[in-house]
């Protein structure tokens, strides 16, 4: 099998501005297809300078930047940018264009047929859980958080190979920010998108990145996975950037889904009846079931509410189940799981392997047990016996 080649590569890149400021010094980095790389560090450390060299918004003073194996200096900047999505904090939606026209800006430049553009817009707006009829609205007719969602999917419209994100969530309220973090996490995990994001938020980087690149004074101080950075910070600067609270939490936050999940969750297939599903719920004292296909891949969920709403217990589960619940991979870290469960008030999250077969489940109670054991240690049976005295 041929070895994968970097989609983005910095080769001994330097950047010195006219005022003498060295923004990057001998900068070397390879970004592989499917990576989610977060650039983080002090202000003025070179993060945004590096990112803007990828789409030739800036050119290096020395060294080379390559995109998909080609030197970006040899590529037409406009043509290059049509293959790279770009999301910024202030969104940049064009106010006099509808949301559909904003989303399809690059596909139109690429001369996609109208029918293909319209289908793509409908597909993408569903991805961010917005009604299809919003496509005819203008940016001022939707909220700031909705505008930011449109900005994210606009960067996906032409199925660009790389998405650049320059502090895309910095101005959003916490709930909207968390929902959009979920979206980009899904894009990277399930769709295999390559994402390079500048952020000042270490929690965001730890939650989303497959690799974190820490900058200071134009140089890379450390480039590693979130787990490696938490376990082995390169120096005092990195430790200070992580912060003592995160360092203390590192042990529990580095637990993987497979290490904290409950094995063999109760499930059903879509071909059983609602009555049979109800019996299974009753037997196991639960109010919902994971629905899987014949190969045990996750396809949906059935809640007691669906059963009660239809009453006809001879109906098939597959016709009345809900869409697949949000799931996590078995090697996902708790640092990228717990916020989603708590902030979105989820009762549980199925755990799947990379073929989307269900291997376990994480419940709010199992999560609480893990966190309590981390804070107070495992409960001593004798301590529980003394509680009523």
C-alpha positions in Angstrom: 0.0 0.0 0.0 1.4 3.4 -1.0 2.2 5.7 1.9 -0.1 8.7 2.3 1.5 12.0 1.3 1.0 15.3 3.2 -1.8 17.4 2.0 -0.1 20.5 3.4 3.6 20.9 4.0 5.8 23.7 5.4 9.5 23.2 4.5 11.9 25.5 6.4 9.5 28.4 6.1 10.4 31.9 7.4 8.4 35.1 7.4 9.8 38.5 8.2 7.5 41.5 7.9 8.7 44.9 6.5 9.0 46.3 10.1 11.5 43.5 10.9 9.2 41.3 12.9 10.0 37.6 12.4 6.6 35.9 12.4 7.9 32.4 11.5 11.4 31.1 12.0 12.5 27.8 10.2 9.0 26.5 10.4 8.5 22.8 9.4 5.2 20.9 9.5 3.4 18.1 7.6 -0.4 17.9 7.7 -1.7 14.5 6.6 -5.1 13.9 4.9 -7.8 13.6 7.6 -5.8 15.4 10.3 -7.5 18.0 12.5 -4.6 20.3 13.5 -5.1 23.1 16.0 -2.6 26.0 16.0 -2.4 27.5 19.5 -0.1 29.8 21.4 0.5 33.4 22.5 -0.8 36.3 20.4 1.7 37.2 17.7 3.3 33.8 17.9 2.8 33.0 14.2 -0.4 30.9 14.1 -2.4 33.0 11.7 0.6 33.8 9.6 1.3 30.1 9.0 -2.3 29.3 8.2 -2.7 32.2 5.7 0.3 31.0 3.8 -1.6 27.8 2.9 -4.0 29.7 0.6 -1.5 32.4 -0.4 -3.1 35.2 1.6 0.5 35.6 2.7 3.8 34.5 1.0 6.9 33.2 2.9 10.1 35.2 3.0 12.0 31.9 2.7 11.3 28.2 2.4 8.4 26.6 0.6 4.7 25.8 1.3 3.2 22.9 -0.6 -0.5 22.0 -1.1 -1.3 18.5 -2.4 2.3 18.1 -3.4 2.5 21.3 -5.4 4.4 24.5 -4.4 1.7 27.1 -3.6 4.0 29.8 -5.0 3.5 28.1 -8.5 -0.3 28.1 -8.2 -2.7 30.7 -9.2 -4.1 32.1 -5.8 -7.7 32.3 -7.0 -7.6 28.8 -8.3 -5.9 27.5 -5.2 -8.5 29.1 -2.9 -11.3 27.3 -4.8 -9.9 24.0 -3.4 -9.5 25.3 0.2 -12.4 26.1 2.5 -12.0 29.2 4.7 -14.0 30.0 7.8 -13.4 33.2 9.9 -14.8 34.6 13.1 -16.8 37.4 11.5 -18.3 34.8 9.0 -18.1 37.0 5.8 -21.5 36.1 4.4 -22.4 38.4 1.5 -25.4 40.4 2.8 -27.3 40.9 -0.5 -27.1 37.2 -1.4 -29.5 34.5 -0.1 -28.1 31.8 2.1 -28.3 29.3 -0.9 -26.2 31.7 -3.0 -23.7 32.2 -0.2 -23.3 28.5 0.3 -22.9 27.8 -3.4 -20.5 30.7 -4.2 -17.5 28.4 -5.0 -19.6 25.7 -6.8 -21.0 28.5 -9.0 -17.4 29.8 -9.7 -16.5 26.2 -10.6 -19.5 26.2 -13.0 -21.5 23.5 -11.4 -25.0 23.0 -13.0 -27.8 24.8 -11.1 -29.5 21.6 -10.2 -26.3 20.2 -8.6 -25.7 23.4 -6.7 -29.3 23.4 -5.3 -29.0 19.8 -4.3 -25.7 20.5 -2.5 -27.2 23.4 -0.6 -30.2 21.3 0.6 -27.8 18.6 1.7 -25.6 20.9 3.6 -28.3 22.9 5.4 -29.7 19.6 6.8 -26.2 18.9 8.1 -26.4 21.9 10.4 -30.0 21.2 11.5 -31.6 24.2 9.8 -34.8 24.1 7.8 -34.5 23.9 4.0 -36.7 26.9 3.5 -34.0 29.0 5.2 -32.1 28.8 1.9 -34.2 31.6 0.5 -33.4 33.9 3.4 -30.8 36.6 3.7 -28.0 36.7 6.3 -29.7 39.5 8.3 -32.8 37.4 8.7 -31.1 34.7 10.8 -29.2 34.7 14.1 -25.5 35.1 14.5 -25.0 31.5 15.5 -27.0 30.4 12.4 -24.9 32.7 10.2 -21.7 31.0 11.6 -23.2 27.6 10.7 -23.7 28.8 7.2 -20.1 30.0 7.1 -18.9 26.5 8.1 -21.0 24.6 5.4 -20.1 27.2 2.8 -16.5 26.1 3.3 -17.7 22.5 2.5 -19.8 23.3 -0.5 -17.4 22.4 -3.3 -16.0 19.4 -1.2 -12.7 21.2 -0.8 -9.7 19.1 0.3 -8.8 21.3 3.3 -10.7 23.6 5.6 -8.9 26.5 7.2 -10.6 28.0 10.3 -9.4 31.2 11.9 -10.9 31.3 15.4 -14.3 30.5 14.0 -16.2 30.3 17.3 -14.7 33.0 19.4 -17.6 35.4 19.3 -20.4 32.8 19.9 -22.4 32.0 23.0 -21.3 28.8 24.8 -24.2 26.6 23.6 -23.9 27.7 19.9 -20.1 27.3 20.2 -20.5 23.7 21.5 -22.9 22.8 18.8 -20.5 24.0 16.1 -17.6 22.2 17.7 -19.7 19.1 17.5 -20.3 19.8 13.8 -16.6 20.2 12.9 -15.7 17.1 15.1 -18.2 15.1 13.0 -16.8 16.5 9.7 -13.3 15.4 10.7 -14.3 12.0 12.2 -17.1 10.8 9.9 -16.3 12.7 6.6 -12.5 12.5 6.9 -12.1 16.3 6.3 -8.7 17.8 6.8 -9.1 20.8 9.1 -6.5 23.3 10.2 -7.8 25.7 12.9 -6.3 28.7 14.8 -7.6 29.0 18.3 -6.8 30.6 21.6 -8.9 28.1 23.5 -6.9 25.1 24.9 -10.1 23.3 25.9 -11.3 23.6 22.3 -8.0 22.3 21.0 -7.9 19.3 23.4 -11.5 18.5 22.4 -11.2 18.7 18.6 -7.6 18.2 17.5 -5.9 15.0 16.4 -2.7 17.1 16.7 -2.0 20.3 18.5 0.8 22.6 17.3 1.9 25.0 20.0 3.6 28.2 18.8 5.7 30.8 20.6 7.7 33.6 18.9 7.4 32.2 15.4 8.6 28.7 16.4 6.9 25.3 17.1 7.4 24.5 20.8 5.5 21.2 20.6 3.6 19.3 17.9 1.8 16.2 19.2 -1.6 14.6 19.9 -3.7 16.0 22.8 -2.9 12.9 24.9 0.9 13.3 24.4 0.8 17.0 25.2 -1.1 16.3 28.4 1.1 13.5 29.4 4.4 15.0 28.4 4.4 18.8 28.0 7.6 19.9 26.3 8.6 22.6 28.7 7.3 25.1 31.3 5.7 27.2 28.6 3.5 24.4 27.5 2.6 23.4 31.0 1.6 27.0 31.7 -0.5 27.1 28.5 -2.3 23.9 29.5 -2.8 25.2 33.1 -2.6 23.3 36.4 -6.3 22.4 36.4 -6.1 20.6 33.1 -2.8 18.9 34.2 -4.6 17.6 37.3 -7.5 16.4 35.1 -5.3 14.8 32.5 -5.5 11.3 33.9 -9.3 11.1 33.7 -9.5 13.2 30.5 -7.2 10.7 28.8 -9.5 7.8 29.4 -10.8 6.4 26.2 -14.4 5.6 25.4 -13.6 1.9 25.4 -12.2 2.1 28.9 -15.2 3.7 30.5 -18.1 2.3 28.4 -20.6 -0.3 29.5 -20.2 -3.4 27.3 -23.1 -5.2 25.4 -25.7 -2.5 25.5 -29.3 -3.6 24.9 -30.2 -3.2 21.2 -32.8 -4.2 18.7 -33.1 -4.4 14.9 -35.4 -2.5 12.7 -37.4 -5.6 11.7 -38.9 -6.3 15.1 -42.3 -4.9 16.1 -42.8 -2.0 18.5 -44.4 -4.6 20.8 -41.4 -6.8 20.9 -39.2 -3.7 21.5 -41.4 -2.6 24.3 -41.1 -6.1 26.0 -37.3 -5.8 25.7 -37.4 -2.3 27.3 -39.5 -3.7 30.1 -37.3 -6.7 30.7 -34.2 -4.5 31.0 -35.8 -1.6 32.9 -34.9 1.0 30.2 -36.8 3.5 28.2 -35.0 3.5 24.9 -33.2 1.0 22.6 -30.3 1.3 20.2 -31.3 0.1 16.7 -28.7 -1.8 14.7 -28.6 -3.5 11.3 -27.8 -7.1 10.7 -24.1 -6.4 11.0 -24.6 -4.5 14.3 -24.0 -1.1 12.8 -25.8 1.8 14.4 -28.8 3.0 12.4 -31.1 4.7 14.9 -32.7 4.7 18.3 -36.2 3.9 19.6 -37.6 5.9 22.6 -40.6 4.9 24.7 -42.2 8.0 23.3 -42.3 6.6 19.8 -44.0 3.4 21.1 -46.6 5.3 23.1 -47.3 7.8 20.2 -48.2 5.0 17.7 -49.9 2.5 20.0 -50.1 -0.1 17.3 -47.6 -2.6 18.6 -47.5 -4.6 15.4 -45.7 -1.8 13.5 -42.1 -2.3 12.6 -39.4 -0.4 14.5 -37.6 0.7 11.3 -40.5 2.8 10.3 -40.8 4.7 13.5 -37.3 4.9 15.0 -35.4 8.2 15.4 -32.3 9.0 13.5 -29.0 7.6 14.7 -28.1 9.1 18.1 -24.8 11.0 18.4 -22.1 8.4 18.9 -18.4 8.3 19.7 -15.6 6.1 18.5 -14.1 3.6 21.0 -10.7 5.4 20.9 -12.1 8.9 21.5 -10.9 10.6 24.6 -13.2 11.5 27.5 -12.0 15.1 27.0 -14.0 15.1 23.7 -17.0 13.2 25.1 -18.0 14.6 28.5 -18.9 18.1 27.4 -21.2 16.8 24.7 -23.1 14.5 27.1 -23.4 17.1 29.8 -24.0 20.3 27.8 -26.5 18.6 25.5 -28.3 16.7 28.3 -27.9 13.4 26.6 -28.9 10.3 28.5 -26.3 8.2 26.8 -23.9 7.9 23.8 -23.4 4.7 21.9 -19.7 3.8 21.3 -18.8 2.4 17.9 -15.8 1.0 16.2 -14.5 2.5 12.9 -16.9 0.4 10.9 -19.7 2.0 13.0 -20.6 -1.3 14.8 -21.9 -0.7 18.3 -19.4 -2.0 20.9 -20.7 -0.2 24.0 -22.5 2.7 25.6 -21.6 5.6 27.9 -24.3 6.8 30.2 -24.5 9.9 32.3 -24.3 7.7 35.4 -21.2 5.8 34.2 -19.6 9.1 33.4 -20.5 10.5 36.9 -19.1 7.4 38.5 -15.8 7.9 36.7 -15.5 11.5 37.6 -16.4 10.9 41.3 -13.7 8.2 41.5 -11.2 10.6 40.1 -12.1 13.3 42.6 -12.7 11.2 45.7 -11.3 7.8 44.9 -13.3 4.6 44.7 -16.0 4.2 47.3 -15.2 2.0 50.3 -18.1 -0.3 51.2 -17.5 0.4 54.9 -17.9 4.2 54.3 -21.3 3.5 52.7 -22.3 1.4 55.7 -21.6 4.3 58.1 -23.8 6.8 56.1 -27.0 6.2 58.1 -25.4 6.3 61.5 
